[in-house]
């Protein structure tokens, strides 16, 4: 086991996000529910943090980037996005924090550029 030099948080979509997702044109959710989205929610790695306050600082410093990534996963047309405002971000997502990440795999970590999910 190895401790990774990162902290993490998991972004759980809430009802307002689900409502927005269901209003998008040409989006087939294939019987998916909000609960399904929450079960397989995105996790983000940030700089290593000593406590939860430090993780919150990391999130607040990057909320627009995080919000855009979540929206871009489902819709590339930014004209259909809400304002990338911190209040909307907090209404649309719940956040679970973790300051310590332990890697149980011996294989080196791999990185690849973020690619939005293609739904159509």
ChimeraX commands (.cxc) that place a marker at each C-alpha (Angstrom):
marker #1 position 0.00,0.00,0.00 radius 0.5
marker #1 position 1.10,3.53,-0.73 radius 0.5
marker #1 position -0.16,6.87,0.47 radius 0.5
marker #1 position -0.69,9.13,-2.55 radius 0.5
marker #1 position 0.31,12.79,-2.34 radius 0.5
marker #1 position -3.21,13.97,-3.03 radius 0.5
marker #1 position -6.47,14.56,-1.21 radius 0.5
marker #1 position -9.83,13.97,-2.86 radius 0.5
marker #1 position -13.47,14.83,-2.95 radius 0.5
marker #1 position -16.49,13.19,-4.51 radius 0.5
marker #1 position -19.09,15.38,-6.21 radius 0.5
marker #1 position -22.63,14.05,-5.77 radius 0.5
marker #1 position -25.23,15.49,-8.17 radius 0.5
marker #1 position -28.40,16.78,-6.53 radius 0.5
marker #1 position -31.95,17.34,-7.79 radius 0.5
marker #1 position -31.27,20.69,-9.57 radius 0.5
marker #1 position -28.49,19.07,-11.62 radius 0.5
marker #1 position -30.79,16.14,-12.43 radius 0.5
marker #1 position -33.55,18.53,-13.51 radius 0.5
marker #1 position -31.12,20.41,-15.81 radius 0.5
marker #1 position -29.89,17.15,-17.28 radius 0.5
marker #1 position -33.44,16.07,-18.11 radius 0.5
marker #1 position -34.13,19.34,-19.93 radius 0.5
marker #1 position -31.21,18.97,-22.34 radius 0.5
marker #1 position -32.19,18.39,-25.97 radius 0.5
marker #1 position -31.13,15.13,-27.60 radius 0.5
marker #1 position -29.94,13.56,-24.35 radius 0.5
marker #1 position -30.94,9.95,-23.81 radius 0.5
marker #1 position -30.41,8.98,-20.18 radius 0.5
marker #1 position -31.39,5.39,-20.92 radius 0.5
marker #1 position -33.49,4.86,-17.81 radius 0.5
marker #1 position -30.81,6.32,-15.55 radius 0.5
marker #1 position -31.92,7.90,-12.27 radius 0.5
marker #1 position -30.46,10.52,-9.97 radius 0.5
marker #1 position -29.56,7.68,-7.61 radius 0.5
marker #1 position -27.58,6.02,-10.41 radius 0.5
marker #1 position -25.62,9.23,-10.97 radius 0.5
marker #1 position -24.94,9.57,-7.26 radius 0.5
marker #1 position -23.72,5.98,-6.95 radius 0.5
marker #1 position -21.12,6.53,-9.67 radius 0.5
marker #1 position -20.30,10.17,-8.97 radius 0.5
marker #1 position -17.05,11.77,-10.12 radius 0.5
marker #1 position -14.12,12.04,-7.75 radius 0.5
marker #1 position -11.43,14.68,-8.00 radius 0.5
marker #1 position -7.86,14.67,-6.72 radius 0.5
marker #1 position -6.41,17.89,-5.34 radius 0.5
marker #1 position -3.20,18.92,-3.64 radius 0.5
marker #1 position -2.52,17.07,-0.39 radius 0.5
marker #1 position -4.44,18.67,2.47 radius 0.5
marker #1 position -3.99,18.45,6.23 radius 0.5
marker #1 position -7.67,18.88,7.04 radius 0.5
marker #1 position -11.15,19.35,5.57 radius 0.5
marker #1 position -10.81,23.15,5.54 radius 0.5
marker #1 position -7.83,22.83,3.20 radius 0.5
marker #1 position -9.83,20.58,0.84 radius 0.5
marker #1 position -12.65,23.16,0.82 radius 0.5
marker #1 position -10.08,25.83,-0.07 radius 0.5
marker #1 position -8.95,23.69,-3.03 radius 0.5
marker #1 position -12.56,23.27,-4.20 radius 0.5
marker #1 position -13.38,26.97,-3.85 radius 0.5
marker #1 position -10.28,27.94,-5.82 radius 0.5
marker #1 position -11.35,25.69,-8.71 radius 0.5
marker #1 position -15.14,25.54,-8.52 radius 0.5
marker #1 position -15.64,27.02,-12.03 radius 0.5
marker #1 position -13.29,24.45,-13.57 radius 0.5
marker #1 position -15.00,21.62,-11.65 radius 0.5
marker #1 position -18.50,22.87,-12.46 radius 0.5
marker #1 position -17.62,23.19,-16.17 radius 0.5
marker #1 position -16.19,19.66,-16.20 radius 0.5
marker #1 position -19.41,18.26,-14.71 radius 0.5
marker #1 position -21.61,20.14,-17.16 radius 0.5
marker #1 position -19.31,19.39,-20.10 radius 0.5
marker #1 position -19.61,15.67,-19.38 radius 0.5
marker #1 position -23.24,15.93,-20.46 radius 0.5
marker #1 position -23.48,18.97,-22.72 radius 0.5
marker #1 position -20.83,20.67,-24.84 radius 0.5
marker #1 position -23.14,23.58,-25.73 radius 0.5
marker #1 position -22.23,26.16,-23.10 radius 0.5
marker #1 position -25.27,28.25,-24.03 radius 0.5
marker #1 position -27.36,25.56,-22.27 radius 0.5
marker #1 position -25.31,25.77,-19.07 radius 0.5
marker #1 position -26.34,27.75,-16.01 radius 0.5
marker #1 position -24.12,30.55,-14.76 radius 0.5
marker #1 position -20.95,29.10,-13.23 radius 0.5
marker #1 position -21.72,30.75,-9.91 radius 0.5
marker #1 position -20.64,29.31,-6.53 radius 0.5
marker #1 position -24.21,29.43,-5.15 radius 0.5
marker #1 position -25.53,27.36,-8.07 radius 0.5
marker #1 position -22.60,24.95,-7.72 radius 0.5
marker #1 position -23.48,24.41,-4.04 radius 0.5
marker #1 position -27.19,23.92,-4.89 radius 0.5
marker #1 position -26.40,21.37,-7.60 radius 0.5
marker #1 position -23.81,19.22,-5.81 radius 0.5
marker #1 position -23.09,17.69,-2.44 radius 0.5
marker #1 position -19.44,17.07,-1.64 radius 0.5
marker #1 position -17.75,14.25,0.29 radius 0.5
marker #1 position -14.16,14.94,1.36 radius 0.5
marker #1 position -11.12,12.76,1.95 radius 0.5
marker #1 position -7.77,14.15,3.04 radius 0.5
marker #1 position -5.83,10.87,2.77 radius 0.5
marker #1 position -5.70,8.68,-0.35 radius 0.5
marker #1 position -4.23,5.19,-0.08 radius 0.5
marker #1 position -3.32,3.30,-3.23 radius 0.5
marker #1 position -3.77,-0.47,-2.88 radius 0.5
marker #1 position -2.35,-1.21,-6.35 radius 0.5
marker #1 position 1.35,-1.72,-7.05 radius 0.5
marker #1 position 1.06,-0.53,-10.66 radius 0.5
marker #1 position 2.12,3.08,-11.29 radius 0.5
marker #1 position -0.64,5.66,-11.56 radius 0.5
marker #1 position -1.48,6.61,-15.16 radius 0.5
marker #1 position -2.75,9.98,-16.29 radius 0.5
marker #1 position -4.63,10.97,-19.43 radius 0.5
marker #1 position -6.30,14.23,-20.47 radius 0.5
marker #1 position -9.93,14.79,-19.48 radius 0.5
marker #1 position -12.40,13.92,-22.25 radius 0.5
marker #1 position -16.12,14.78,-21.94 radius 0.5
marker #1 position -18.49,11.83,-21.97 radius 0.5
marker #1 position -20.13,11.28,-25.38 radius 0.5
marker #1 position -23.84,10.53,-24.87 radius 0.5
marker #1 position -25.10,10.67,-28.47 radius 0.5
marker link #1:1,2 radius 0.2
marker link #1:2,3 radius 0.2
marker link #1:3,4 radius 0.2
marker link #1:4,5 radius 0.2
marker link #1:5,6 radius 0.2
marker link #1:6,7 radius 0.2
marker link #1:7,8 radius 0.2
marker link #1:8,9 radius 0.2
marker link #1:9,10 radius 0.2
marker link #1:10,11 radius 0.2
marker link #1:11,12 radius 0.2
marker link #1:12,13 radius 0.2
marker link #1:13,14 radius 0.2
marker link #1:14,15 radius 0.2
marker link #1:15,16 radius 0.2
marker link #1:16,17 radius 0.2
marker link #1:17,18 radius 0.2
marker link #1:18,19 radius 0.2
marker link #1:19,20 radius 0.2
marker link #1:20,21 radius 0.2
marker link #1:21,22 radius 0.2
marker link #1:22,23 radius 0.2
marker link #1:23,24 radius 0.2
marker link #1:24,25 radius 0.2
marker link #1:25,26 radius 0.2
marker link #1:26,27 radius 0.2
marker link #1:27,28 radius 0.2
marker link #1:28,29 radius 0.2
marker link #1:29,30 radius 0.2
marker link #1:30,31 radius 0.2
marker link #1:31,32 radius 0.2
marker link #1:32,33 radius 0.2
marker link #1:33,34 radius 0.2
marker link #1:34,35 radius 0.2
marker link #1:35,36 radius 0.2
marker link #1:36,37 radius 0.2
marker link #1:37,38 radius 0.2
marker link #1:38,39 radius 0.2
marker link #1:39,40 radius 0.2
marker link #1:40,41 radius 0.2
marker link #1:41,42 radius 0.2
marker link #1:42,43 radius 0.2
marker link #1:43,44 radius 0.2
marker link #1:44,45 radius 0.2
marker link #1:45,46 radius 0.2
marker link #1:46,47 radius 0.2
marker link #1:47,48 radius 0.2
marker link #1:48,49 radius 0.2
marker link #1:49,50 radius 0.2
marker link #1:50,51 radius 0.2
marker link #1:51,52 radius 0.2
marker link #1:52,53 radius 0.2
marker link #1:53,54 radius 0.2
marker link #1:54,55 radius 0.2
marker link #1:55,56 radius 0.2
marker link #1:56,57 radius 0.2
marker link #1:57,58 radius 0.2
marker link #1:58,59 radius 0.2
marker link #1:59,60 radius 0.2
marker link #1:60,61 radius 0.2
marker link #1:61,62 radius 0.2
marker link #1:62,63 radius 0.2
marker link #1:63,64 radius 0.2
marker link #1:64,65 radius 0.2
marker link #1:65,66 radius 0.2
marker link #1:66,67 radius 0.2
marker link #1:67,68 radius 0.2
marker link #1:68,69 radius 0.2
marker link #1:69,70 radius 0.2
marker link #1:70,71 radius 0.2
marker link #1:71,72 radius 0.2
marker link #1:72,73 radius 0.2
marker link #1:73,74 radius 0.2
marker link #1:74,75 radius 0.2
marker link #1:75,76 radius 0.2
marker link #1:76,77 radius 0.2
marker link #1:77,78 radius 0.2
marker link #1:78,79 radius 0.2
marker link #1:79,80 radius 0.2
marker link #1:80,81 radius 0.2
marker link #1:81,82 radius 0.2
marker link #1:82,83 radius 0.2
marker link #1:83,84 radius 0.2
marker link #1:84,85 radius 0.2
marker link #1:85,86 radius 0.2
marker link #1:86,87 radius 0.2
marker link #1:87,88 radius 0.2
marker link #1:88,89 radius 0.2
marker link #1:89,90 radius 0.2
marker link #1:90,91 radius 0.2
marker link #1:91,92 radius 0.2
marker link #1:92,93 radius 0.2
marker link #1:93,94 radius 0.2
marker link #1:94,95 radius 0.2
marker link #1:95,96 radius 0.2
marker link #1:96,97 radius 0.2
marker link #1:97,98 radius 0.2
marker link #1:98,99 radius 0.2
marker link #1:99,100 radius 0.2
marker link #1:100,101 radius 0.2
marker link #1:101,102 radius 0.2
marker link #1:102,103 radius 0.2
marker link #1:103,104 radius 0.2
marker link #1:104,105 radius 0.2
marker link #1:105,106 radius 0.2
marker link #1:106,107 radius 0.2
marker link #1:107,108 radius 0.2
marker link #1:108,109 radius 0.2
marker link #1:109,110 radius 0.2
marker link #1:110,111 radius 0.2
marker link #1:111,112 radius 0.2
marker link #1:112,113 radius 0.2
marker link #1:113,114 radius 0.2
marker link #1:114,115 radius 0.2
marker link #1:115,116 radius 0.2
marker link #1:116,117 radius 0.2
marker link #1:117,118 radius 0.2
marker link #1:118,119 radius 0.2
marker link #1:119,120 radius 0.2
view
